[in-house]
Structures are given as C-alpha cells and as structure tokens.
Amino acid sequence: MASTALLLWGVVFSSIGLGFFIYGKRQQRLSPLFCGLALMVFPYFVASLPLLITTAALLMALPYFVRI
C-alpha cells in the first residue's frame, strides 16, 4: 500500500508535469512536452519515495539542458 507522502509527492509532480506539458505544447517545444508527459505518468509506476523525488528532479531539469 502506498504511503501518504508518496501520493502527495505524486500529485505535486503530476501538477508540475501538467505545466511543463502545456508550456511545451504552446511553445511547440518537444523537450518540455515529453518531460511533462513523463512527470504526469511515472508517479503511477514508482513505489519508492527517494526514487520518485530524484527522478522527478532530473525530469524537471532536463528541458533546461536539452533544447529541442
């Protein structure tokens, strides 16, 4: 069973992912679009809180370094 912290962090990162997705769609940039999609989907498949936070941090930083 998932912990409360895992569920709340998942909601936070999914919300951030929605922002990335909308930004990428409006600006027609693939990097934020796909990172936003990944941020919305991957919390459903991760069962470890440290893994969730580190993966989300990497996905949020990726569009800054990869300009597609």
Backbone as CSV, one residue per row, in Angstrom:
resi,resn,N_x,N_y,N_z,CA_x,CA_y,CA_z,C_x,C_y,C_z
1,MET,0.840,-1.182,0.000,0.000,0.000,0.000,0.883,1.243,0.000
2,ALA,0.497,2.224,-0.758,1.287,3.435,-0.904,1.146,4.327,0.326
3,SER,2.226,5.001,0.650,2.181,5.902,1.793,1.572,7.236,1.372
4,THR,1.193,8.009,2.367,0.592,9.307,2.101,1.586,10.249,1.441
5,ALA,2.821,10.210,1.881,3.847,11.082,1.310,4.059,10.765,-0.167
6,LEU,4.066,9.502,-0.508,4.245,9.104,-1.905,3.096,9.613,-2.769
7,LEU,1.884,9.533,-2.260,0.726,10.020,-3.011,0.755,11.539,-3.175
8,LEU,1.109,12.253,-2.114,1.155,13.712,-2.201,2.262,14.197,-3.127
9,TRP,3.434,13.587,-3.051,4.517,13.955,-3.967,4.129,13.636,-5.406
10,GLY,3.417,12.545,-5.608,2.956,12.200,-6.946,2.007,13.245,-7.511
11,VAL,1.124,13.766,-6.679,0.210,14.822,-7.113,0.981,16.101,-7.432
12,VAL,1.966,16.431,-6.605,2.767,17.635,-6.839,3.522,17.533,-8.164
13,PHE,4.190,16.410,-8.378,4.970,16.256,-9.607,4.082,16.126,-10.838
14,SER,2.915,15.548,-10.690,1.985,15.483,-11.821,1.477,16.874,-12.182
15,SER,1.258,17.719,-11.189,0.827,19.097,-11.446,1.919,19.888,-12.157
16,ILE,3.144,19.712,-11.723,4.273,20.364,-12.387,4.389,19.838,-13.818
17,GLY,4.181,18.553,-13.994,4.223,17.952,-15.325,3.153,18.513,-16.243
18,LEU,1.979,18.803,-15.693,0.924,19.408,-16.498,1.358,20.794,-16.984
19,GLY,2.011,21.539,-16.108,2.532,22.846,-16.509,3.579,22.732,-17.604
20,PHE,4.493,21.778,-17.466,5.505,21.543,-18.498,4.844,21.141,-19.813
21,PHE,3.843,20.286,-19.733,3.164,19.804,-20.935,2.466,20.943,-21.667
22,ILE,1.748,21.779,-20.931,1.045,22.908,-21.551,2.044,23.888,-22.151
23,TYR,3.126,24.162,-21.430,4.159,25.065,-21.947,4.770,24.514,-23.234
24,GLY,5.116,23.233,-23.236,5.713,22.621,-24.418,4.771,22.602,-25.602
25,LYS,3.491,22.409,-25.345,2.510,22.386,-26.427,2.325,23.786,-27.022
26,ARG,2.238,24.788,-26.164,2.034,26.157,-26.666,3.264,26.714,-27.357
27,GLN,4.447,26.382,-26.863,5.676,26.883,-27.454,6.192,25.982,-28.578
28,GLN,5.538,24.861,-28.790,5.929,23.867,-29.796,7.367,23.404,-29.586
29,ARG,7.674,23.045,-28.343,8.991,22.526,-27.988,8.810,21.116,-27.442
30,LEU,9.581,20.195,-27.965,9.388,18.789,-27.628,9.934,18.415,-26.253
31,SER,11.023,19.026,-25.846,11.639,18.651,-24.580,10.709,18.868,-23.387
32,PRO,10.122,20.069,-23.192,9.197,20.217,-22.072,7.914,19.412,-22.245
33,LEU,7.506,19.210,-23.490,6.292,18.442,-23.750,6.444,17.004,-23.261
34,PHE,7.538,16.358,-23.655,7.742,14.963,-23.255,8.117,14.821,-21.781
35,CYS,8.861,15.779,-21.248,9.176,15.727,-19.817,7.913,15.925,-18.985
36,GLY,7.032,16.801,-19.432,5.762,16.979,-18.735,4.907,15.729,-18.776
37,LEU,4.886,15.086,-19.912,4.142,13.836,-20.034,4.727,12.766,-19.115
38,ALA,6.044,12.695,-19.076,6.704,11.721,-18.199,6.438,12.038,-16.727
39,LEU,6.444,13.323,-16.369,6.171,13.701,-14.980,4.737,13.370,-14.575
40,MET,3.817,13.403,-15.519,2.434,13.066,-15.192,2.215,11.568,-15.069
41,VAL,3.009,10.774,-15.774,2.746,9.336,-15.840,3.593,8.527,-14.854
42,PHE,4.864,8.873,-14.678,5.750,7.984,-13.939,5.423,7.830,-12.453
43,PRO,4.759,8.770,-11.748,4.445,8.505,-10.335,3.540,7.290,-10.118
44,TYR,2.824,6.873,-11.142,1.973,5.698,-11.010,2.778,4.402,-10.942
45,PHE,4.015,4.423,-11.426,4.807,3.206,-11.516,5.954,3.132,-10.516
46,VAL,6.158,4.167,-9.716,7.277,4.205,-8.765,6.733,3.963,-7.364
47,ALA,7.379,3.063,-6.626,6.920,2.721,-5.286,7.873,3.195,-4.199
48,SER,8.926,3.894,-4.557,9.907,4.364,-3.591,9.948,5.884,-3.611
49,LEU,9.847,6.498,-2.434,9.834,7.951,-2.344,11.147,8.594,-2.789
50,PRO,12.318,8.102,-2.372,13.563,8.717,-2.860,13.726,8.597,-4.381
51,LEU,13.323,7.474,-4.940,13.394,7.296,-6.391,12.436,8.254,-7.099
52,LEU,11.269,8.457,-6.537,10.294,9.377,-7.109,10.835,10.805,-7.135
53,ILE,11.420,11.239,-6.040,11.909,12.618,-5.947,13.111,12.838,-6.853
54,THR,14.049,11.902,-6.884,15.241,12.095,-7.726,14.887,12.034,-9.219
55,THR,14.003,11.127,-9.597,13.605,11.039,-10.999,12.846,12.291,-11.428
56,ALA,11.979,12.776,-10.574,11.227,13.988,-10.901,12.156,15.194,-10.995
57,ALA,13.137,15.287,-10.125,14.090,16.397,-10.183,14.883,16.359,-11.489
58,LEU,15.278,15.174,-11.903,16.005,15.047,-13.171,15.122,15.412,-14.364
59,LEU,13.868,14.980,-14.327,12.953,15.295,-15.423,12.623,16.788,-15.476
60,MET,12.587,17.444,-14.313,12.324,18.880,-14.312,13.534,19.674,-14.795
61,ALA,14.740,19.160,-14.582,15.951,19.863,-15.010,16.292,19.583,-16.472
62,LEU,15.819,18.507,-17.011,16.174,18.101,-18.374,15.832,19.139,-19.447
63,PRO,14.650,19.766,-19.450,14.373,20.757,-20.507,15.298,21.966,-20.461
64,TYR,15.871,22.255,-19.321,16.800,23.377,-19.221,18.096,23.081,-19.978
65,PHE,18.530,21.834,-19.938,19.792,21.451,-20.567,19.622,20.948,-22.002
66,VAL,18.481,20.380,-22.315,18.213,19.846,-23.653,17.230,20.765,-24.341
67,ARG,17.682,21.444,-25.358,16.823,22.412,-26.075,16.376,21.815,-27.403
68,ILE,15.219,21.161,-27.380,14.668,20.580,-28.608,13.340,21.264,-28.892
